Amino acid sequence: MSNRQLSMLGLLAAVFLGLAIAQSRFSSAHRPSAVGTVKLVQGLATGQISSIELGQGENLVSLKKDSGGFVVASRDNYPAQTQTINELLISCLDIEVIEKVTSNPDNHAELEVTEETASSVVKFFDKDGKLITGVLVGKATDQGGAYVRLVNSDDVHVAKQSLWLRTATTDYIDNKLTAVAKDDVEKVTVKSGAETYTVLMDGAGKAYLTKIPAGKKQKETEVDQIAAALSSINFSDVQKESDKTSAFNFDTSYLCKLKDSTIYKFDLAKDGDKHYLKCTADFLNKIDSVSKEEIATEQAMKAKEKLILAQQAALEFAVRHQGWVYEVSSWDAGKLRKKPDDLLEDIEEKEQPESAEENQPAEENP
């Protein structure tokens, strides 16, 4: 065999060896290595967590701990829901992995476990802003699990089950403003510009306009919606009062008095196609002290306790929402800012009563 042939065989051997090594590396990078079921996150001292980052880029949500608990820093430090944060911690700590698939960063993008490609990104930091640990959830596996990686490790594992971690701002904010039963409502007064009207509830739970012009009658459904408007009011976004919000024209007010003397007040504005409101509450018949005679019986004691709790709830509502402006849907805003004409319709001639205002309940003072 000539030297030329030997050289050629040597070159081919080197090429095949290189291909074999490359193939081996690729296969080992994607071939699971059985390690048993273990927790992905181990030894996390939750008490050291001072801030949490969720998501990335424009969708980044920042939660920070202050003296009263966690706040949503990306929403002007609005109070965060402790329960949802606890659920997030539990979800991260409960992630079980059954195998490691790669330690090569070159494979991270394909498995969608980079910060740019992951479906969920969660990071935990200490009080000095130092990363403690975090979780990246990648694409789903064919077996129903998901590829996962700790943010401070190159190792990619297969999670035992599919994962869904809450990373949206709204997940960490209690966006329900009110849940007032219509049966608890006594009176609603709406003022829109120069127009004002009042809706009263009768003993049978029916809502009435107090003043109806001649030749008109109330639209039962619309009037009922005014009385029941606070049964479910939610917000989609929130911001602190500022120079920006001071430019909003809060031209409508909705005042609702409950039978226990709680007063809810909502001021509404519209800016472009968005609706905003500010809200507060008060308790008219304040209880400063309780005598023995007032709670002489169990029934009297329960009634007094109910009023005290209602007074406390009104105070907490006012404190919680003071200084905040909420963005609400056009649907919720529409329930609160109906105009008088929205509540009235013409009476057909055969329906005309002798007096257009007969059988209407007298308007009460707050």
C-alpha positions in Angstrom: 0.0 0.0 0.0 1.4 3.3 -1.0 2.1 6.2 1.3 -0.7 8.1 -0.5 -3.2 5.4 0.2 -2.1 5.2 3.9 -2.5 9.0 4.2 -6.0 8.7 2.6 -7.0 6.0 5.1 -5.7 8.0 8.0 -7.7 11.0 6.8 -10.9 9.0 6.4 -10.4 7.4 9.9 -10.0 10.9 11.4 -13.2 12.0 9.6 -15.2 9.0 10.7 -13.9 9.4 14.3 -14.9 13.0 14.3 -18.4 12.1 13.0 -18.7 9.4 15.6 -17.7 11.8 18.4 -20.2 14.4 17.2 -23.0 11.8 16.9 -22.1 10.5 20.3 -22.3 14.0 21.8 -25.6 14.8 20.1 -27.1 11.5 21.2 -25.9 11.8 24.8 -27.3 15.4 24.9 -30.8 14.1 24.0 -30.8 10.7 25.6 -32.4 10.7 29.1 -30.2 9.5 31.9 -32.2 7.9 34.6 -31.7 9.6 38.0 -35.0 8.7 39.8 -37.6 11.1 40.8 -36.2 14.1 42.7 -37.2 17.7 43.4 -35.9 20.2 40.9 -35.7 23.0 43.6 -33.9 21.9 46.7 -32.9 23.8 49.8 -34.8 27.0 49.1 -35.0 29.2 52.2 -38.3 31.0 51.5 -37.7 33.4 54.3 -34.7 34.9 52.5 -36.8 35.7 49.4 -37.1 39.5 49.1 -38.2 39.9 45.5 -39.6 37.8 42.7 -39.5 38.3 39.0 -42.0 36.6 36.7 -41.8 36.5 32.9 -39.5 38.6 30.9 -39.2 41.6 28.6 -42.4 43.8 28.3 -44.3 41.2 30.3 -41.9 41.3 33.3 -43.8 41.3 36.6 -41.8 42.4 39.7 -43.0 41.5 43.2 -41.2 43.0 46.2 -41.5 42.4 49.9 -42.2 45.4 52.2 -43.3 45.7 55.8 -46.9 44.7 55.0 -46.1 41.8 52.7 -45.4 41.6 49.0 -46.4 44.3 46.5 -46.5 44.4 42.7 -43.6 46.8 42.0 -44.5 46.9 38.3 -47.9 48.4 39.3 -46.9 51.2 41.6 -46.4 48.8 44.6 -50.1 47.7 44.6 -50.6 45.1 47.3 -50.1 41.5 46.0 -52.2 38.5 47.0 -50.2 36.5 49.6 -52.2 33.4 48.7 -51.1 33.4 45.1 -47.5 34.0 46.0 -47.6 31.0 48.4 -49.2 28.9 45.7 -46.3 29.9 43.3 -43.7 28.9 45.9 -45.4 25.6 46.5 -45.7 24.9 42.7 -41.9 25.5 42.3 -40.9 23.5 45.3 -43.2 20.6 44.2 -41.7 20.2 40.7 -40.4 16.6 40.4 -38.0 15.6 37.7 -37.5 12.1 36.5 -34.4 12.4 34.2 -31.7 14.8 33.0 -31.5 15.2 29.2 -28.6 17.6 28.7 -26.1 19.9 30.3 -25.1 21.6 27.1 -26.3 25.2 26.8 -26.4 24.8 23.0 -29.5 22.6 23.4 -31.4 25.1 25.6 -33.1 27.0 22.8 -34.3 23.8 21.1 -35.9 22.6 24.4 -37.2 26.1 25.0 -35.6 26.6 28.4 -33.9 29.9 27.7 -35.3 33.1 29.2 -36.4 34.2 25.8 -38.1 30.9 24.8 -39.5 29.5 28.1 -43.2 29.4 28.6 -42.7 30.4 32.3 -39.8 32.2 34.0 -39.6 32.6 37.7 -36.7 34.1 39.7 -36.2 34.5 43.4 -33.8 37.2 44.8 -32.6 38.0 48.3 -32.6 41.4 50.0 -29.4 42.4 48.3 -30.8 41.6 44.9 -28.7 38.5 44.5 -30.3 35.6 42.6 -31.2 32.7 44.9 -32.6 30.4 42.3 -35.4 30.2 39.7 -37.2 28.0 37.3 -37.5 28.0 33.5 -40.3 25.8 32.1 -39.7 24.7 28.5 -41.8 22.9 25.9 -43.9 19.8 26.7 -42.5 16.3 26.2 -44.3 13.6 24.3 -45.0 11.8 27.6 -47.0 14.7 29.0 -44.2 16.3 31.1 -42.1 19.4 30.3 -38.5 20.3 30.0 -37.3 22.4 33.0 -34.1 24.1 34.1 -32.9 26.0 37.1 -31.9 29.5 36.0 -28.5 29.1 37.7 -27.8 25.6 36.1 -27.2 24.3 32.6 -28.8 21.0 33.5 -32.1 20.4 31.7 -34.5 17.8 33.2 -37.8 16.3 32.3 -40.6 17.2 34.8 -42.8 14.4 35.9 -46.0 16.4 34.9 -46.9 19.3 32.7 -46.4 22.6 34.5 -48.2 25.9 34.6 -46.8 28.7 36.7 -48.7 32.0 37.1 -46.6 34.8 35.7 -49.2 37.5 34.8 -49.7 40.7 36.8 -53.4 40.0 37.2 -52.6 36.7 38.8 -51.1 38.5 41.8 -53.7 41.2 42.3 -57.1 40.8 43.8 -59.0 42.6 41.1 -62.5 42.3 42.6 -63.6 45.7 44.0 -67.1 44.8 45.2 -69.4 41.9 45.7 -72.5 43.5 47.2 -75.8 41.6 47.2 -78.7 43.5 45.7 -80.8 42.6 48.7 -78.5 44.6 51.0 -78.9 47.8 49.0 -81.2 50.5 50.3 -80.6 53.4 47.9 -78.5 54.4 44.9 -77.9 58.0 43.7 -76.2 58.6 40.4 -75.0 62.1 39.4 -73.8 62.6 35.9 -72.9 66.3 35.1 -76.1 68.3 35.9 -78.3 65.2 36.0 -79.1 63.3 39.2 -81.5 60.5 39.9 -82.2 58.1 42.8 -83.2 54.4 42.8 -84.8 53.0 45.9 -85.4 49.3 46.9 -88.8 48.4 48.3 -89.4 45.6 50.9 -89.9 43.0 48.1 -86.5 43.6 46.6 -87.8 45.7 43.6 -85.9 48.7 42.4 -87.8 52.0 41.7 -86.8 55.3 40.2 -88.1 58.0 42.7 -89.1 60.5 40.0 -90.5 59.5 36.6 -91.7 62.2 34.2 -95.2 62.2 32.8 -95.7 59.8 29.8 -92.6 57.8 30.8 -92.1 54.5 32.7 -89.0 52.9 34.0 -87.1 50.2 32.2 -87.3 47.4 34.7 -84.1 45.7 33.7 -82.0 48.9 33.5 -83.2 50.1 36.8 -82.5 46.7 38.4 -79.0 46.8 37.0 -78.3 50.1 38.8 -79.4 48.6 42.1 -77.3 45.5 41.5 -74.3 47.2 39.9 -72.0 46.5 42.9 -72.7 42.8 42.9 -69.5 42.3 40.8 -67.1 45.1 39.9 -63.6 44.1 38.8 -60.7 46.1 37.5 -58.2 45.2 34.7 -55.4 47.6 35.7 -54.4 50.0 38.5 -52.2 53.0 39.0 -51.5 55.5 41.7 -53.2 58.9 41.6 -50.8 61.2 39.7 -50.6 64.3 37.4 -51.7 61.9 34.7 -54.8 60.7 36.4 -55.6 64.3 37.7 -56.3 65.2 34.1 -59.1 62.6 33.9 -62.6 64.1 34.0 -64.4 62.2 36.8 -67.8 63.5 35.7 -70.0 60.8 37.1 -70.5 59.6 40.7 -72.3 56.5 41.9 -73.4 56.5 45.6 -74.8 53.3 47.1 -76.2 53.1 50.6 -76.7 49.7 52.2 -79.3 48.8 54.8 -76.6 48.6 57.5 -75.6 52.3 56.7 -72.5 51.4 54.7 -71.9 54.0 51.9 -69.9 53.1 48.7 -68.9 56.0 46.5 -67.4 55.5 43.0 -66.2 58.4 40.8 -65.9 57.6 37.1 -64.0 59.0 34.2 -63.5 58.1 30.5 -60.3 58.9 28.7 -60.3 57.8 25.0 -61.8 54.3 25.0 -60.7 53.5 28.5 -62.8 53.8 31.7 -61.4 54.7 35.1 -62.8 54.9 38.6 -61.8 55.9 42.1 -63.7 54.4 45.1 -64.1 54.8 48.8 -66.5 53.7 51.6 -67.9 55.1 54.8 -70.2 53.9 57.6 -72.9 56.4 58.7 -74.0 55.0 62.0 -70.6 54.6 63.6 -70.2 52.5 66.7 -67.7 53.9 69.2 -68.7 51.9 72.2 -71.1 49.2 73.2 -73.1 49.1 76.5 -74.2 45.9 78.3 -77.8 46.8 77.6 -77.1 46.7 73.9 -75.9 43.1 74.0 -78.2 41.8 76.8 -79.4 39.0 74.6 -77.6 36.7 72.1 -79.7 38.1 69.3 -78.8 41.6 70.2 -75.2 40.7 70.5 -75.1 39.1 67.0 -76.8 42.1 65.5 -74.3 44.5 67.1 -71.4 42.3 66.0 -72.7 42.3 62.4 -72.7 46.1 62.5 -69.3 46.4 64.0 -67.9 44.1 61.3 -69.6 46.1 58.6 -68.1 49.3 60.0 -64.7 47.7 60.0 -65.1 46.4 56.4 -66.1 49.9 55.2 -62.9 51.4 56.9 -60.7 48.7 55.4 -62.2 49.3 51.9 -61.5 53.0 52.2 -58.0 52.5 53.4 -57.2 49.9 50.7 -58.4 51.9 47.8 -57.3 55.4 48.9 -55.0 57.0 46.3 -55.6 54.4 43.6 -57.2 54.8 40.1 -58.6 51.6 38.6 -59.2 50.8 34.9 -62.5 48.9 34.4 -64.2 47.4 31.4 -66.8 49.4 29.5 -69.4 46.9 30.7 -68.7 47.5 34.4 -68.4 51.3 33.9 -71.7 51.2 32.0 -73.5 49.6 35.0 -72.5 52.5 37.2 -72.9 55.5 34.9 -76.3 55.0 33.3 -78.0 58.3 32.4 -81.7 59.0 33.2 -82.7 58.5 29.6 -81.2 55.0 29.8 -83.7 54.1 32.5 -86.9 55.4 30.9 -89.1 54.6 28.0 -92.4 55.9 26.7 -95.7 54.7 28.0 -98.0 53.5 25.3 -101.3 55.3 25.3 -103.3 52.3 26.7 -100.9 52.2 29.6 -101.2 55.8 30.6 -102.1 56.1 34.4 -104.1 59.0 35.9 -100.9 60.2 37.5 -97.5 59.6 36.0 -95.8 59.5 39.4 -98.4 57.5 41.3 -97.3 54.5 43.4 -93.7 55.7 43.5 -91.9 55.4 46.9 -91.0 58.7 48.5 -87.3 59.6 48.3 -85.4 59.1 51.6 -82.5 61.0 53.0 -79.2 59.2 53.4 
